[in-house]
Every structure is written in C-alpha cells, then in structure tokens.
Amino acid sequence: MSSKELPLNPQPALRHKLFDFLYKWGMLLTVAILIAAFGLTSDSFLDPNNIINILRSIAIVTVIAIGVSVSLTVGGFDLSVGSTASLANALVISLFVWYGFDTPAAIAITLLLCLLVGLFNAFLIVILRIPDMLATLATLFVIQGVAMTYSFGGSITENMVMPSGDMAEGAIPASFGLLGQVPVIVIIMLVVTVVAQLGLSLTKQGRRMYALGGNPEAARLSGIRTTRYRVLAYLIASLLAGLGGILLASRIGSSQVNAGSGYLMDAVAAAWIGLSLAGSGKPNALGTLVGAVLLGVLQNGLVMLSVPYYAMDIIKGLVLALALAMTYIQRR
C-alpha cells in the first residue's frame, strides 16, 4: 500500500484543534461555566444587585492588576503594588482629614507621590540592576513601613485623635465618596482597561514595550531605548496602584493599616490569568479584566455556597495554576 493510500487519522488534528480552542477561550468558557453553575445552585447569584456587587468588588483589583500587567510587558514584575495602594489609601485620607485639602488636590498629590515609588523601583532595577522581583519585593517592605509610619501605625478617620492629643478637624468630601460607588467605580475600571488595552496594542510605545519583554537584547539592538520603557512601565504600575488605593479609600471612607496588601495576590493572579485570553500569551488589559471577573465570580459564588473563607485561597491557587499551565504548555 502506498503512502497515498494510508488511512488518515483525524484524531491528532482534532485534539490539536480542541486544545487550541481551550487555550484561547478556556478562560471565558470557565467564567461562563462558573456563572451557570452558581446561578443554578444559588437563587440570588444572578440577581442584578449581586452582579453589581461583583463588578464593584473587582474594580479595585482590576485597576491594580492592569498595573502589574504593564510591568509584565517589559519582562518585569511589580510586587510592590499592594503596598503602594496602602500608601495611597493613607495619603489621600490624611490630606482630607489632617490638612483639609479638596478632592482634586488630594488625588493629584497622592498620585504624584505614588509615582515616586515607581521611580524608586526603576532606580533599583535599571541603575542598580537588581532583578525585578527582588527589587520590588524590597520596595514592598519599604513602602509598607512608610505607610505604617506615616499613619502612626493605625487608622486615619474623621474626628480622630492625633498623637499630639488634638482632634483632626478635616472632613472627607462627599464628592470623593462617589468615586467608590456604583456606577462611578465601574466606569473608572472600564476606562482604565480600555485606555491600557489601546495603549499597549495600538501605540508605538506599547509595541516597543512588548518587544522589550519578548527579547530585551533584540529590542536594544533595534534602537529601542530599553531603559526609558522599563522606567515608564514601573511608573504606570505605581500610578495605577495609587489609583486603586484612592478608590479603596473612597469605598471604605477611611485609611486602614496595610489595606492594599490584600489586593496583591488577586491582582497578580488576574494579570497572569489574562495572558491566555484569545491565545495572546502576553500581558493585556482585557485579559486582566476577564481574569479579575473570573476571581470575582468564583469568590462571590463560593461565599453564597457558604464555603469557609479559609478554603477559598486553595481554589484560587488551583485556578491560577491551571491558567499558568494553559499558558506555558503552548511554549514547550
């Protein structure tokens, strides 16, 4: 029998197509399955109020996670975003309560100070050549300590008693409180997502950041100013972490010790899960948003099913491991 007469086996091709489909769209499929499953097992999961609650709960994580995604585009990794969010939380509330600033001024000053965190990260990574993860891990502890020292190790609230014994006379403006409420907080999340996605995918700067993350040496040899784009990536990451901290402050109406630290792992998970959206294999804002939705739906559904809070991290970890496996198995 000649080679032309040998029967073709369609199974490998079908398996390849199935795997490729799951790799590209598995995350969206997982979100749909989770929504359907929780909708069937809980009468109130698909209630519009609960959907709004999910969107509100993921808004801060998404904004911070997009900052992590931007750092990933240049081959880096920013672990300091949680501490930066905590610092922003303390700064913006203190500017209201201690110093009587209005909303625009307090937000602008807070974001500018958060940019200093990005510059510090860039100094450690670009100038001192410390590996990104180790440098931002050091920054995590430094900024966490700065935030705690600045707030005297406690909460910052209206009418608080200062260490000097005086009472804080400032107040949080009502306009600031609107930032953390629906629909404003959801609109901010969507605007950040769209701007970041368009900036990374359609602009010259975004393409150069991807090129730097893909092959730093080739990017350098092609004339890309690698130092500039690495600094830019960490500035954007710190800026978005600061914005996340501001939204957190607006939502809770006070500054709590290390309030932003709890968002770090969810933000990292959302950023990494987002790599697999549409098979891109690279950081992107839309994928990060879907990753945050996945985690938000998962957590909300588990709460409605009365799963103990201490077991939720196990499931989140397994989901992250699965997403990473889907991403990296294609590169073997």
C-alpha positions as CSV (number, residue, x, y, z in Angstrom):
1,M,0.0,0.0,0.0
2,S,1.5,3.4,-1.0
3,S,1.7,6.3,1.3
4,K,-1.1,8.0,-0.5
5,E,-3.4,5.0,0.3
6,L,-2.7,5.0,4.0
7,P,-5.8,5.9,6.1
8,L,-5.6,9.3,7.7
9,N,-6.1,9.5,11.4
10,P,-8.1,12.7,12.2
11,Q,-7.8,12.3,16.0
12,P,-4.4,14.1,16.5
13,A,-5.7,17.0,14.4
14,L,-9.0,17.1,16.3
15,R,-7.1,17.0,19.6
16,H,-4.9,19.9,18.5
17,K,-7.9,22.0,17.5
18,L,-9.7,21.2,20.7
19,F,-6.6,22.1,22.8
20,D,-6.0,25.2,20.8
21,F,-9.7,26.3,21.3
22,L,-9.4,25.7,25.1
23,Y,-6.1,27.6,25.2
24,K,-7.6,30.6,23.5
25,W,-11.1,30.7,25.0
26,G,-10.8,28.4,28.0
27,M,-10.9,31.3,30.4
28,L,-14.1,32.7,29.0
29,L,-15.6,29.3,29.0
30,T,-14.6,28.8,32.6
31,V,-16.3,32.1,33.5
32,A,-19.5,31.1,31.7
33,I,-19.5,27.6,33.4
34,L,-19.0,29.2,36.8
35,I,-21.8,31.7,36.2
36,A,-24.1,28.9,35.1
37,A,-23.1,26.6,38.0
38,F,-23.5,29.3,40.7
39,G,-26.7,30.5,39.0
40,L,-28.2,27.0,39.3
41,T,-27.1,26.4,42.8
42,S,-27.9,29.8,44.3
43,D,-31.2,31.6,43.7
44,S,-29.7,35.0,44.3
45,F,-26.4,34.7,42.4
46,L,-27.9,36.1,39.1
47,D,-29.8,38.8,40.9
48,P,-28.9,42.2,39.3
49,N,-27.8,43.6,42.7
50,N,-25.4,40.7,43.1
51,I,-24.0,41.2,39.6
52,I,-23.4,44.9,40.6
53,N,-21.7,43.8,43.8
54,I,-19.3,41.5,41.8
55,L,-18.4,44.4,39.5
56,R,-17.8,46.7,42.4
57,S,-15.7,44.1,44.2
58,I,-13.4,43.5,41.2
59,A,-12.9,47.2,40.2
60,I,-10.0,47.9,42.6
61,V,-8.3,44.6,41.8
62,T,-8.6,45.2,38.1
63,V,-7.0,48.6,38.2
64,I,-4.1,47.4,40.3
65,A,-3.8,44.2,38.2
66,I,-3.5,46.2,35.0
67,G,-0.5,47.9,36.6
68,V,1.0,44.5,37.2
69,S,0.3,43.6,33.6
70,V,2.1,46.7,32.3
71,S,5.2,45.7,34.3
72,L,5.0,42.3,32.8
73,T,5.0,43.7,29.3
74,V,8.7,44.7,29.7
75,G,9.6,41.4,31.2
76,G,9.4,42.7,34.8
77,F,7.1,42.0,37.7
78,D,6.0,44.6,40.3
79,L,5.3,43.1,43.7
80,S,5.1,46.5,45.4
81,V,1.6,47.4,44.0
82,G,-0.2,46.3,47.2
83,S,2.0,48.4,49.5
84,T,1.7,51.3,47.0
85,A,-2.1,51.1,47.2
86,S,-1.9,51.1,51.1
87,L,0.3,54.2,50.9
88,A,-2.2,55.9,48.6
89,N,-5.0,54.9,50.9
90,A,-3.3,56.6,53.9
91,L,-2.1,59.7,51.9
92,V,-5.4,60.7,50.4
93,I,-7.4,60.3,53.6
94,S,-4.8,62.2,55.6
95,L,-4.8,65.0,53.1
96,F,-8.5,65.4,53.7
97,V,-8.6,64.8,57.5
98,W,-5.3,66.3,58.6
99,Y,-4.8,69.1,56.1
100,G,-8.2,70.0,54.7
101,F,-7.4,69.5,51.0
102,D,-10.2,69.4,48.4
103,T,-10.8,66.3,46.2
104,P,-8.8,67.2,43.1
105,A,-5.8,68.4,45.0
106,A,-5.7,65.4,47.3
107,I,-5.9,63.0,44.5
108,A,-3.3,64.8,42.4
109,I,-0.8,64.9,45.3
110,T,-1.4,61.3,46.1
111,L,-0.8,60.1,42.6
112,L,2.4,62.2,42.2
113,L,3.8,60.8,45.4
114,C,2.9,57.3,44.3
115,L,5.0,57.9,41.1
116,L,8.0,58.2,43.4
117,V,7.5,54.6,44.2
118,G,7.8,53.8,40.5
119,L,11.0,55.9,40.3
120,F,12.4,54.1,43.3
121,N,11.7,50.7,41.6
122,A,13.3,51.9,38.4
123,F,16.4,53.0,40.3
124,L,16.8,49.6,41.9
125,I,16.1,47.7,38.7
126,V,17.7,49.9,36.0
127,I,20.5,51.6,37.8
128,L,21.5,49.1,40.5
129,R,20.5,46.1,38.2
130,I,18.6,44.2,40.9
131,P,16.3,41.6,39.4
132,D,12.7,43.0,39.1
133,M,11.1,40.6,41.5
134,L,13.7,41.0,44.2
135,A,13.8,44.8,43.8
136,T,10.0,45.2,44.1
137,L,9.9,42.8,47.0
138,A,12.3,45.1,48.8
139,T,10.1,48.1,47.8
140,L,7.1,46.2,49.2
141,F,8.6,46.2,52.7
142,V,9.9,49.7,52.4
143,I,6.6,51.3,51.3
144,Q,4.6,49.2,53.7
145,G,6.8,50.6,56.5
146,V,6.5,54.1,55.2
147,A,2.7,53.8,55.1
148,M,2.5,52.5,58.6
149,T,4.9,55.1,59.9
150,Y,3.1,57.9,58.2
151,S,-0.2,56.8,59.7
152,F,1.4,56.2,63.1
153,G,0.6,52.5,62.9
154,G,-3.1,53.0,63.0
155,S,-6.2,54.0,61.0
156,I,-6.9,57.5,59.7
157,T,-10.5,58.6,60.1
158,E,-12.6,61.7,60.6
159,N,-12.5,63.2,64.1
160,M,-9.6,61.0,65.1
161,V,-7.3,62.0,68.0
162,M,-3.8,62.9,66.7
163,P,-0.7,61.7,68.6
164,S,-0.4,65.3,69.8
165,G,-3.7,65.0,71.6
166,D,-5.5,67.4,69.2
167,M,-8.6,66.2,67.2
168,A,-8.4,66.1,63.4
169,E,-10.8,68.8,62.1
170,G,-10.8,67.9,58.4
171,A,-13.6,66.0,56.6
172,I,-13.8,63.7,53.6
173,P,-15.7,65.5,50.8
174,A,-18.9,63.9,49.7
175,S,-17.7,64.2,46.1
176,F,-14.7,61.9,47.0
177,G,-17.1,59.3,48.4
178,L,-18.8,59.0,45.0
179,L,-15.6,57.5,43.4
180,G,-16.0,54.3,45.3
181,Q,-19.7,53.8,44.5
182,V,-21.5,52.3,41.5
183,P,-21.5,53.2,38.7
184,V,-18.5,55.6,39.0
185,I,-16.1,52.9,40.3
186,V,-17.1,50.5,37.5
187,I,-16.8,53.3,34.9
188,I,-13.3,54.1,36.1
189,M,-12.3,50.4,35.9
190,L,-13.6,50.1,32.3
191,V,-11.9,53.4,31.2
192,V,-8.6,52.2,32.7
193,T,-9.0,48.9,30.9
194,V,-9.8,50.4,27.5
195,V,-7.1,53.0,27.7
196,A,-4.5,50.5,28.7
197,Q,-5.5,48.0,26.1
198,L,-5.5,50.5,23.3
199,G,-2.2,52.0,24.5
200,L,-0.5,48.6,24.6
201,S,-1.8,47.2,21.4
202,L,-2.1,50.2,19.1
203,T,0.6,52.7,20.1
204,K,4.3,52.7,19.2
205,Q,5.2,52.8,22.8
206,G,3.1,49.8,23.6
207,R,4.5,47.7,20.8
208,R,8.0,48.7,21.9
209,M,7.2,47.6,25.5
210,Y,6.1,44.2,24.2
211,A,9.2,43.9,22.1
212,L,11.3,44.7,25.2
213,G,9.6,42.0,27.2
214,G,9.9,39.4,24.4
215,N,13.6,39.9,23.7
216,P,15.5,42.6,25.5
217,E,18.7,42.3,23.6
218,A,17.0,42.3,20.2
219,A,14.9,45.4,21.3
220,R,18.1,47.2,22.3
221,L,19.9,46.3,19.1
222,S,16.9,47.6,17.1
223,G,17.3,51.0,18.6
224,I,14.6,50.9,21.3
225,R,15.5,52.9,24.4
226,T,15.0,50.0,26.8
227,T,15.8,52.0,29.9
228,R,13.1,54.5,29.1
229,Y,10.4,51.9,28.6
230,R,11.3,50.0,31.7
231,V,11.1,53.1,33.8
232,L,7.8,54.0,32.1
233,A,6.3,50.6,32.9
234,Y,7.1,50.9,36.6
235,L,5.8,54.5,36.7
236,I,2.5,53.3,35.2
237,A,2.3,50.3,37.6
238,S,2.7,52.6,40.6
239,L,0.3,55.1,39.2
240,L,-2.4,52.5,38.8
241,A,-1.7,51.0,42.2
242,G,-2.1,54.5,43.6
243,L,-5.4,54.9,41.8
244,G,-6.5,51.6,43.3
245,G,-5.6,52.8,46.7
246,I,-7.6,56.0,46.2
247,L,-10.7,54.0,45.1
248,L,-10.3,51.8,48.1
249,A,-10.2,54.9,50.4
250,S,-13.3,56.3,48.7
251,R,-15.1,52.9,49.1
252,I,-14.3,52.4,52.8
253,G,-14.2,56.1,53.8
254,S,-11.0,55.7,55.9
255,S,-7.4,54.6,55.9
256,Q,-6.7,51.1,57.4
257,V,-3.3,49.6,58.1
258,N,-2.0,47.8,55.1
259,A,-5.4,48.0,53.4
260,G,-4.0,47.5,50.0
261,S,-1.8,44.5,50.7
262,G,-4.8,42.1,50.5
263,Y,-5.2,43.0,46.8
264,L,-1.7,42.0,45.8
265,M,-2.2,38.3,45.2
266,D,-5.6,38.7,43.5
267,A,-4.0,41.3,41.2
268,V,-1.1,39.1,40.4
269,A,-3.5,36.2,39.7
270,A,-5.7,38.3,37.4
271,A,-2.7,39.6,35.5
272,W,-1.3,36.1,34.9
273,I,-4.6,34.5,34.1
274,G,-5.1,37.2,31.5
275,L,-2.2,36.0,29.5
276,S,-4.2,33.2,28.0
277,L,-7.1,35.4,26.6
278,A,-7.5,34.7,22.9
279,G,-4.2,32.8,22.9
280,S,-2.2,36.0,23.1
281,G,0.3,34.6,25.5
282,K,1.3,38.2,26.5
283,P,0.0,40.6,29.1
284,N,-3.1,42.5,28.1
285,A,-5.6,44.7,29.9
286,L,-8.7,42.9,28.5
287,G,-7.4,39.5,29.7
288,T,-6.6,41.0,33.1
289,L,-10.2,42.3,33.3
290,V,-11.6,38.8,32.5
291,G,-9.1,37.3,35.0
292,A,-10.5,39.6,37.7
293,V,-14.1,38.7,36.7
294,L,-13.2,35.0,37.0
295,L,-11.8,35.5,40.5
296,G,-14.7,37.8,41.5
297,V,-17.3,35.3,40.3
298,L,-15.5,32.5,41.9
299,Q,-15.2,34.2,45.3
300,N,-18.8,35.6,45.2
301,G,-20.2,32.2,44.3
302,L,-18.2,30.4,47.0
303,V,-19.5,32.8,49.6
304,M,-23.0,32.2,48.5
305,L,-22.4,28.4,48.8
306,S,-21.1,29.0,52.4
307,V,-17.6,27.7,51.6
308,P,-15.3,28.7,54.5
309,Y,-13.2,31.7,53.8
310,Y,-10.0,30.0,54.8
311,A,-10.6,27.4,51.9
312,M,-11.1,30.0,49.2
313,D,-7.4,30.6,48.6
314,I,-6.9,26.9,47.8
315,I,-9.4,27.2,45.0
316,K,-7.9,30.5,43.8
317,G,-4.5,28.9,43.7
318,L,-5.7,25.9,41.7
319,V,-7.3,28.2,39.2
320,L,-4.1,30.2,38.9
321,A,-2.1,27.0,38.4
322,L,-4.5,25.9,35.7
323,A,-4.3,29.2,33.9
324,L,-0.5,29.2,34.0
325,A,-0.4,25.6,32.7
326,M,-2.6,26.6,29.8
327,T,-0.3,29.5,29.0
328,Y,3.1,27.8,29.3
329,I,2.3,24.4,27.8
330,Q,2.0,26.0,24.4
331,R,5.6,27.1,24.6
332,R,7.0,23.6,25.0
